């Protein structure tokens, strides 16, 4: 049979029977490294680390501003259900700070497209990934999407990596960790370790200038929500 004579029709979307999203509730976590190494200068490269820290805050603000619209679009496309989505925003250095806990309601609520703004900072004695583990195991039935933003050089890997491995290996539900590593001092091994244990994406950049990184991070979060809702590998 000559394959060049075959007519092939390729669908542009999944069949309607496959467009029913998971009925489980989504939880989103954005964890930002605000440590001294992010804020310290980098004399060797002639670049100020404080610029990287300020840029990471700008990226975070952009994500919080645009994320509700992305969630709205996913719900409208019937790939994410209408249950409320809880968003947790934490920063960490020597102390973990609970910056915001926000609920994004269904498409029936006008608040859906309202930008999210960080709330009052609340310090806690918990380490960031221990806090993440507690939240995940408290709601094991939820679909957990995590985004970590870090320069990777200040992180105490001897403490964090065993914590991450422990709850990744011990959790049977949906958990995806995506990570942005930025700046000249980034440790790629730490970033990739964070993501590979859950099938997440690792993004390494030297500069946070422009809107490109922010758009890619929003895309990564959207992909995580879709993967959780469909349980399909993308």
C-alpha positions in Angstrom: 0.0 0.0 0.0 1.3 3.4 -0.9 1.1 5.5 2.2 1.1 8.7 0.1 -2.4 7.8 -1.2 -3.9 7.7 2.3 -6.2 10.4 3.6 -5.5 11.2 7.2 -7.8 13.4 9.3 -6.3 14.9 12.4 -8.7 16.3 15.1 -7.9 19.8 16.4 -9.3 19.0 19.8 -10.0 16.1 22.1 -13.4 14.4 21.7 -16.2 15.9 23.9 -16.2 12.8 26.1 -12.7 13.6 27.1 -13.3 17.2 27.9 -14.8 16.6 31.3 -12.2 17.8 33.9 -11.4 16.0 37.1 -13.9 16.7 39.8 -11.1 17.2 42.4 -10.2 20.5 43.8 -7.0 22.3 42.7 -4.4 23.9 45.1 -1.6 26.2 43.8 1.5 27.1 45.7 4.0 29.9 44.6 7.2 29.8 46.8 9.7 32.6 46.3 13.4 32.6 47.5 13.9 36.1 49.0 17.2 35.2 50.7 20.3 37.2 51.2 22.1 35.7 48.2 19.3 36.9 45.9 19.8 40.4 47.3 23.6 40.4 47.6 25.8 41.9 44.9 27.7 39.9 42.4 30.9 41.8 42.0 32.5 39.2 39.6 29.8 39.9 37.0 29.4 43.5 37.9 25.7 42.9 38.5 23.7 43.8 41.6 22.0 40.9 43.2 19.4 43.3 44.6 18.3 43.9 41.0 17.6 40.1 40.6 15.6 40.1 43.8 13.5 43.1 42.7 13.1 41.5 39.3 11.8 38.3 40.9 9.3 40.4 42.9 8.2 42.0 39.6 7.7 38.6 38.0 5.7 37.4 41.0 3.5 40.5 40.9 2.9 39.9 37.2 1.9 36.3 37.8 -0.5 37.3 40.5 -2.0 39.9 38.3 -2.6 37.6 35.3 -3.2 34.2 36.8 -6.9 34.7 37.5 -7.5 35.4 33.8 -5.6 32.2 32.8 -7.7 30.1 35.2 -10.8 31.7 33.8 -9.8 30.7 30.3 -9.1 27.1 31.4 -12.5 26.9 33.0 -14.2 28.4 30.0 -12.5 25.7 27.8 -13.8 23.0 30.2 -10.3 21.7 31.1 -10.5 22.8 34.7 -13.5 22.4 36.9 -15.4 25.3 38.6 -14.5 24.4 42.2 -12.7 27.1 44.2 -8.9 27.1 43.7 -6.8 28.0 46.7 -3.6 29.9 46.0 -0.8 30.1 48.6 2.1 32.6 48.2 5.1 32.2 50.4 8.6 33.8 50.5 11.6 32.3 52.4 15.1 33.2 53.5 16.0 32.3 57.1 12.3 32.6 57.8 9.2 31.5 55.8 6.6 34.2 55.3 3.0 33.5 54.4 2.4 36.4 52.0 -1.1 35.5 50.7 -3.8 32.8 50.8 -6.4 33.6 48.1 -9.4 31.7 46.7 -10.2 31.9 43.0 -13.9 31.2 42.6 -15.8 29.7 39.7 -16.7 31.5 36.4 -20.0 32.5 38.0 -18.2 35.0 40.3 -17.0 38.4 39.1 -13.9 38.0 41.3 -12.5 35.5 38.9 -10.7 38.1 36.8 -9.8 40.4 39.7 -6.0 40.6 40.0 -4.5 38.9 43.1 -2.5 41.1 45.4 -0.2 39.8 48.2 -1.8 40.1 51.6 -0.3 40.9 55.0 3.0 39.1 55.6 2.8 36.5 58.4 6.1 34.9 59.5 6.2 31.3 60.5 8.9 29.0 62.0 8.2 26.3 59.5 10.7 25.6 56.7 9.1 26.2 53.2 9.1 22.6 52.0 8.0 21.2 55.4 5.1 23.6 55.2 4.4 22.5 51.7 4.4 18.8 52.8 2.0 19.6 55.6 -0.4 21.3 53.2 -0.3 18.5 50.7 -0.8 15.7 53.2 -3.6 17.7 54.8 -5.5 17.6 51.5 -4.2 14.5 49.7 -7.3 14.4 47.5 -6.5 17.8 45.9 -4.5 18.4 42.8 -1.4 20.2 43.9 0.5 22.5 41.5 3.7 24.1 42.8 5.9 26.9 41.4 9.3 27.6 43.1 11.3 30.7 42.1 14.9 30.7 43.4 18.4 31.6 42.7 19.4 28.2 44.1 22.7 29.3 45.6 21.5 30.1 49.1 19.3 27.1 49.6 20.4 24.7 52.2 20.2 21.6 50.0 21.2 19.2 52.8 18.0 20.2 54.6 15.6 20.9 51.7 16.3 18.0 49.3 15.7 15.2 51.8 12.4 16.9 52.8 11.4 17.2 49.1 12.3 13.5 48.4 10.4 12.4 51.5 7.1 13.8 50.6 7.4 13.3 46.8 8.0 9.6 47.3 5.4 9.2 50.0 2.6 11.0 48.2 0.3 9.0 45.9 -1.9 11.9 44.6 -1.3 14.5 41.9 1.7 16.8 42.7 3.7 18.7 40.1 6.6 21.0 41.1 7.8 23.5 38.4 10.8 25.7 39.2 12.4 28.9 37.8 16.1 29.2 38.6 17.5 32.7 37.9 20.7 34.7 38.3 24.4 34.0 37.7 24.8 31.9 40.9 22.0 29.4 40.1 22.7 25.8 40.9 21.0 23.8 38.0 21.2 20.5 40.0 19.0 21.9 42.7 16.4 23.2 40.2 16.2 20.0 38.2 16.0 17.9 41.4 13.0 19.9 42.5 11.2 19.2 39.2 12.2 15.7 38.1 10.8 13.9 41.1 7.3 15.1 40.1 7.5 15.4 36.3 7.6 19.2 36.5 9.4 21.7 34.3 12.7 23.5 35.1 13.3 26.9 33.6 16.8 28.4 33.9 17.4 32.1 33.0 20.1 34.6 33.8 17.9 37.7 33.3 14.3 38.3 34.5 13.9 41.4 32.3 10.9 41.7 30.0 7.7 39.8 30.2 8.8 36.6 28.5 9.7 34.7 31.7 6.5 35.7 33.4 4.5 34.4 30.4 6.4 31.1 30.4 5.7 30.6 34.1 2.0 31.2 33.6 2.2 28.7 30.9 3.9 26.2 33.2 1.2 26.7 35.9 -1.5 26.3 33.2 0.1 23.0 32.0 0.2 21.7 35.6 -3.5 22.5 36.1 -4.3 20.7 32.9 -2.2 17.7 33.7 -3.9 17.4 37.1 -7.3 17.8 35.7 -6.9 15.3 32.9 -4.2 13.0 34.2 -2.8 13.1 30.7 1.0 13.5 30.0 1.6 16.7 28.1 
